[in-house]
Amino acid sequence: MSLLSPSRSSGTAWADDATPLRDLAQQQPAFEVRDGVVHLRGSVSRSSGSLAFPARAVCLETGARDMEPMTFGPRGTLYSFSKVHVSSSRPVPYTIGYVDFENGVRVLAQVEAPDEALRCDLPVELRADGDRWFVAPVDMEGARP
């Protein structure tokens, strides 16, 4: 049997019936709201403990197919951020940032806050508006317990 044309896909070589691995679990929206609190829907590997957002079917570290649903948030810390001034798909400017959530996952998120309020290590929380989610600074006076 030739490596260039095996009779069926084995995962070790190319084959005519090979298809891309569908490792993103996109059956559900990326977030859920429970009792007014926004949580991101992700996954965790049973064997390695690797976290992923969005939810995946395959572990990014080991390739294991043992991912289980897990939610992230609602609180996190803004690790870094940048203002986007050019986009072919959405109105500009807007701010994006990496957010470290309390359980260890880092997510790229839209950040909604005045420029002067932004800084690294800023406490943020998930929020939702319709079918979109984003992070905003934690309102320390009206903070949730």
N, C-alpha and C positions, 0 to 999 in steps of 0.2 A: 504494500500500500504506500503510495506517495504522500509526503507531507503536504504537498500542494493541493491535493484533492482527495482527502479521506472520504469514505462513504457516508459518514455522519459526523456531526459536531461532537467532539469529546472534551473540548476545553483546552486541549494541548496543541491544536493546530487549526489553521483556517479550513473552512468547509463551505460548500455552496449553500448549505442551509443555516449558516451562522447568522445570528441576529444580535443587535446591541443588547447588552444587559440592562434591563429595566430595573435599576436599583432605587429609584425614587418612588416612595409610596405617596402618590398624589390623589388618592381617592377622596380626601377630606380637605377642608380649608386649612391654611397654615396656622391658624390660631383658633382658640375657643374662649368664650367668656363664661365664667362661672361666678355667680353671685356678684356680678359687676366687676370682676377681676379678670384681666386678660392674661392668657397663658399661650405660649407657642407650643405647637405639636411637633415633637421630634421623636427620636428613638434612642435606645441604648442597647448595646450588645450584651447578651447574657454571659458570654464567655470572656470578653475582654474588658467590659465596662466602658467601651468607647461610646461617646455621645455624638449625636448627629442632628443637625437641623438644616433643611427640612427632614422629615422622617425618611428613612431609607430601609430597604429590604436586605442590604448587604453591608457588613461592617467595613468601614473605610480603612481600618488598620489590619485586619486579619483576613478579610474576604468571607468570614463566616456568615451564614444565612440564619442568624439567630437574633435578629433585631426585634425588640419589643417596644411598644408605644411608651412614650414618656413626655411629660410636659415641662416646659422651662418658664421661669419667671415667677412672679411678675416684676421682681426687682433685680437690678443689675448695676454695673458701674461702667461708665463710658471710658473705654480704654484709649481710643483715639478718634478723631473726626476730621472731616474735610467738606468744604463747600463745593458743589458741582455747578459749573457755569455753562457747560455745553452738554446737550443731550439730544439725541434724535428721537427719543420716545416719550419724553415728559417735559413739562414746563420747568424752566430754570429761573433762579437758582434754587437748589435744595441742599440739605446737609445729610450726609451719611456718616456712620460711625460704627466702630466695633464695640460691642457691648459684652462684657463678661457677666454672665448670670450666676446667681448664688450657687448653683449646683455644678458649675465648672465648664459649661459650654460657652464658646465665644461666637457671636452672631453679628453679621453685617446688617445694620438696620437704618431706616430713615430716622433722623433725629429732628424733632420739631421743638425749637426753642429759639429765642432771640440770640443773635451772635454773641452779645456781651455776656450771656449766661453760660456759654459753653466753656468747658475746660476738661482736661483729662482728669480721671478719677471722680467725675461728677456722678452722684447717685441718680439713677434714672429708673423709670418704670414703664412697663408696656401699656399702651393705650390702643384703642381701636375706633375707627370711624367708618361705619358701613362695612365694606368688605376689605378694608385695608388696616394694617397694624403698623405701629411706629413706637418709638420711645420718646419720652419727654422727661425733663428734670422732675425729681420727686418734690412735691409741694410739702416742705417740712412742717408747715403750720397745720395743714390738713392731711398729714400723712396717715396712711392706713396702719393699723397695729401690726 
